[in-house]
Amino acid sequence: EVGGINAMYRQYASEMERVSYVDAGRFVETPDGRYTDRLPCTDLDTDCAADGTTVVRGDGVHFCPVVGAVPCPVWSSGAVRFGLGIAAAARQAGFDAA
């Protein structure tokens, strides 16, 4: 299902001028592309468990580790990883927000 959605977005982006697509979901998956609720901590994570991992999806879908909280009241490693992936793609494409 996810592969089909990603393919659709890639197709749309390829048909539109000045539009690109990045699969930011890969930044919250295992290295082999599988879904996971936890990933190894990065230098940015402030909430590492004793096993060296942090929550990237608290309820199996959303990035906030606190289930049902809107807005998220705590550090969200999943949201940061997802956002940094999009930002890196924008920088690579030469986007300048200034």
PyRosetta script that sets phi, psi and omega in degrees:
from pyrosetta import init, pose_from_sequence

init()
pose = pose_from_sequence("EVGGINAMYRQYASEMERVSYVDAGRFVETPDGRYTDRLPCTDLDTDCAADGTTVVRGDGVHFCPVVGAVPCPVWSSGAVRFGLGIAAAARQAGFDAA")
pose.set_psi(1, -48.4)
pose.set_omega(1, -179.7)
pose.set_phi(2, -63.1)
pose.set_psi(2, -40.5)
pose.set_omega(2, 178.2)
pose.set_phi(3, -59.3)
pose.set_psi(3, -40.1)
pose.set_omega(3, 178.6)
pose.set_phi(4, -66.7)
pose.set_psi(4, -40.3)
pose.set_omega(4, 178.2)
pose.set_phi(5, -65.5)
pose.set_psi(5, -45.4)
pose.set_omega(5, 178.3)
pose.set_phi(6, -60.1)
pose.set_psi(6, -40.7)
pose.set_omega(6, 179.1)
pose.set_phi(7, -62.8)
pose.set_psi(7, -39.8)
pose.set_omega(7, 178.7)
pose.set_phi(8, -63.1)
pose.set_psi(8, -45.8)
pose.set_omega(8, 179.1)
pose.set_phi(9, -63.9)
pose.set_psi(9, -40.4)
pose.set_omega(9, 177.0)
pose.set_phi(10, -60.4)
pose.set_psi(10, -42.8)
pose.set_omega(10, 179.5)
pose.set_phi(11, -63.2)
pose.set_psi(11, -48.1)
pose.set_omega(11, 178.2)
pose.set_phi(12, -56.2)
pose.set_psi(12, -47.0)
pose.set_omega(12, -178.8)
pose.set_phi(13, -62.1)
pose.set_psi(13, -38.4)
pose.set_omega(13, -178.7)
pose.set_phi(14, -69.4)
pose.set_psi(14, -21.3)
pose.set_omega(14, -178.2)
pose.set_phi(15, -93.3)
pose.set_psi(15, -5.1)
pose.set_omega(15, -176.5)
pose.set_phi(16, -118.8)
pose.set_psi(16, 133.5)
pose.set_omega(16, 178.7)
pose.set_phi(17, -68.0)
pose.set_psi(17, 138.1)
pose.set_omega(17, 176.7)
pose.set_phi(18, 64.0)
pose.set_psi(18, 24.9)
pose.set_omega(18, 176.9)
pose.set_phi(19, -121.4)
pose.set_psi(19, 135.4)
pose.set_omega(19, 176.5)
pose.set_phi(20, -132.7)
pose.set_psi(20, 169.1)
pose.set_omega(20, -178.6)
pose.set_phi(21, -132.2)
pose.set_psi(21, 136.5)
pose.set_omega(21, 173.0)
pose.set_phi(22, -128.1)
pose.set_psi(22, 133.8)
pose.set_omega(22, 176.4)
pose.set_phi(23, -83.1)
pose.set_psi(23, 82.1)
pose.set_omega(23, -178.4)
pose.set_phi(24, -69.5)
pose.set_psi(24, -16.2)
pose.set_omega(24, 176.7)
pose.set_phi(25, -59.7)
pose.set_psi(25, -26.9)
pose.set_omega(25, -178.8)
pose.set_phi(26, -65.5)
pose.set_psi(26, -18.7)
pose.set_omega(26, 179.9)
pose.set_phi(27, -79.4)
pose.set_psi(27, -8.6)
pose.set_omega(27, 177.4)
pose.set_phi(28, -122.9)
pose.set_psi(28, 26.5)
pose.set_omega(28, 176.8)
pose.set_phi(29, -119.2)
pose.set_psi(29, 169.5)
pose.set_omega(29, 174.4)
pose.set_phi(30, -69.2)
pose.set_psi(30, 163.0)
pose.set_omega(30, 179.8)
pose.set_phi(31, -55.2)
pose.set_psi(31, -27.7)
pose.set_omega(31, 178.8)
pose.set_phi(32, -94.4)
pose.set_psi(32, 14.6)
pose.set_omega(32, 172.4)
pose.set_phi(33, 85.1)
pose.set_psi(33, 15.7)
pose.set_omega(33, 179.4)
pose.set_phi(34, -92.8)
pose.set_psi(34, 152.6)
pose.set_omega(34, 175.5)
pose.set_phi(35, -63.3)
pose.set_psi(35, 145.3)
pose.set_omega(35, 173.1)
pose.set_phi(36, -154.7)
pose.set_psi(36, 152.0)
pose.set_omega(36, 174.4)
pose.set_phi(37, -89.7)
pose.set_psi(37, -21.0)
pose.set_omega(37, -175.5)
pose.set_phi(38, -132.5)
pose.set_psi(38, 146.7)
pose.set_omega(38, 175.6)
pose.set_phi(39, -136.1)
pose.set_psi(39, 160.7)
pose.set_omega(39, 175.0)
pose.set_phi(40, -58.1)
pose.set_psi(40, 143.8)
pose.set_omega(40, 179.8)
pose.set_phi(41, -65.0)
pose.set_psi(41, 150.3)
pose.set_omega(41, 172.0)
pose.set_phi(42, -107.5)
pose.set_psi(42, 176.7)
pose.set_omega(42, 177.0)
pose.set_phi(43, -64.0)
pose.set_psi(43, -21.6)
pose.set_omega(43, -179.0)
pose.set_phi(44, -82.5)
pose.set_psi(44, -23.2)
pose.set_omega(44, -174.7)
pose.set_phi(45, -70.7)
pose.set_psi(45, 133.7)
pose.set_omega(45, -178.7)
pose.set_phi(46, -108.1)
pose.set_psi(46, 0.4)
pose.set_omega(46, -172.3)
pose.set_phi(47, -126.7)
pose.set_psi(47, 41.2)
pose.set_omega(47, -176.9)
pose.set_phi(48, -69.4)
pose.set_psi(48, 136.5)
pose.set_omega(48, 174.7)
pose.set_phi(49, -79.9)
pose.set_psi(49, 170.1)
pose.set_omega(49, -179.5)
pose.set_phi(50, -59.5)
pose.set_psi(50, -26.4)
pose.set_omega(50, -179.7)
pose.set_phi(51, -85.3)
pose.set_psi(51, 4.3)
pose.set_omega(51, 177.4)
pose.set_phi(52, 82.2)
pose.set_psi(52, 15.8)
pose.set_omega(52, 178.6)
pose.set_phi(53, -116.0)
pose.set_psi(53, 165.4)
pose.set_omega(53, 176.7)
pose.set_phi(54, -137.1)
pose.set_psi(54, 156.1)
pose.set_omega(54, 179.2)
pose.set_phi(55, -75.4)
pose.set_psi(55, 130.5)
pose.set_omega(55, 172.9)
pose.set_phi(56, -109.0)
pose.set_psi(56, -18.2)
pose.set_omega(56, 174.9)
pose.set_phi(57, -143.1)
pose.set_psi(57, 110.2)
pose.set_omega(57, -176.2)
pose.set_phi(58, -73.9)
pose.set_psi(58, -31.8)
pose.set_omega(58, -176.8)
pose.set_phi(59, -117.6)
pose.set_psi(59, 12.6)
pose.set_omega(59, -179.3)
pose.set_phi(60, 92.0)
pose.set_psi(60, -8.1)
pose.set_omega(60, -179.1)
pose.set_phi(61, -135.7)
pose.set_psi(61, -57.3)
pose.set_omega(61, -173.5)
pose.set_phi(62, -84.0)
pose.set_psi(62, 153.7)
pose.set_omega(62, -174.9)
pose.set_phi(63, -76.6)
pose.set_psi(63, -21.3)
pose.set_omega(63, -178.0)
pose.set_phi(64, -69.3)
pose.set_psi(64, 129.7)
pose.set_omega(64, 177.8)
pose.set_phi(65, -70.2)
pose.set_psi(65, -15.4)
pose.set_omega(65, 177.9)
pose.set_phi(66, -94.9)
pose.set_psi(66, 110.0)
pose.set_omega(66, -175.5)
pose.set_phi(67, -63.0)
pose.set_psi(67, 128.7)
pose.set_omega(67, 175.4)
pose.set_phi(68, 81.4)
pose.set_psi(68, 2.3)
pose.set_omega(68, -178.1)
pose.set_phi(69, -86.0)
pose.set_psi(69, 126.3)
pose.set_omega(69, 176.4)
pose.set_phi(70, -139.4)
pose.set_psi(70, 118.7)
pose.set_omega(70, -6.7)
pose.set_phi(71, -72.2)
pose.set_psi(71, 166.0)
pose.set_omega(71, -179.2)
pose.set_phi(72, -66.3)
pose.set_psi(72, 124.3)
pose.set_omega(72, -175.3)
pose.set_phi(73, -88.1)
pose.set_psi(73, -0.5)
pose.set_omega(73, -176.1)
pose.set_phi(74, -133.1)
pose.set_psi(74, 172.9)
pose.set_omega(74, 175.6)
pose.set_phi(75, -53.7)
pose.set_psi(75, 136.4)
pose.set_omega(75, 179.4)
pose.set_phi(76, -125.0)
pose.set_psi(76, 94.5)
pose.set_omega(76, -179.2)
pose.set_phi(77, -59.5)
pose.set_psi(77, -39.3)
pose.set_omega(77, 179.6)
pose.set_phi(78, -61.6)
pose.set_psi(78, -45.7)
pose.set_omega(78, 180.0)
pose.set_phi(79, -64.4)
pose.set_psi(79, -40.8)
pose.set_omega(79, 180.0)
pose.set_phi(80, -65.7)
pose.set_psi(80, -45.5)
pose.set_omega(80, 179.4)
pose.set_phi(81, -61.6)
pose.set_psi(81, -44.3)
pose.set_omega(81, 180.0)
pose.set_phi(82, -62.4)
pose.set_psi(82, -47.8)
pose.set_omega(82, -179.9)
pose.set_phi(83, -64.9)
pose.set_psi(83, -41.4)
pose.set_omega(83, 178.7)
pose.set_phi(84, -65.0)
pose.set_psi(84, -32.9)
pose.set_omega(84, 176.5)
pose.set_phi(85, -64.7)
pose.set_psi(85, -41.9)
pose.set_omega(85, 177.6)
pose.set_phi(86, -67.4)
pose.set_psi(86, -43.2)
pose.set_omega(86, 179.7)
pose.set_phi(87, -62.3)
pose.set_psi(87, -40.5)
pose.set_omega(87, 179.0)
pose.set_phi(88, -63.1)
pose.set_psi(88, -40.1)
pose.set_omega(88, 178.5)
pose.set_phi(89, -66.0)
pose.set_psi(89, -38.8)
pose.set_omega(89, 178.4)
pose.set_phi(90, -65.2)
pose.set_psi(90, -42.7)
pose.set_omega(90, 177.2)
pose.set_phi(91, -62.2)
pose.set_psi(91, -43.2)
pose.set_omega(91, -179.9)
pose.set_phi(92, -62.5)
pose.set_psi(92, -34.6)
pose.set_omega(92, 180.0)
pose.set_phi(93, -78.5)
pose.set_psi(93, -7.0)
pose.set_omega(93, 178.6)
pose.set_phi(94, 87.6)
pose.set_psi(94, 16.8)
pose.set_omega(94, 178.7)
pose.set_phi(95, -68.7)
pose.set_psi(95, 133.2)
pose.set_omega(95, 178.1)
pose.set_phi(96, -125.0)
pose.set_psi(96, 110.6)
pose.set_omega(96, -177.1)
pose.set_phi(97, -74.6)
pose.set_psi(97, -12.6)
pose.set_omega(97, -175.9)
pose.set_phi(98, -77.0)
pose.dump_pdb("model.pdb")
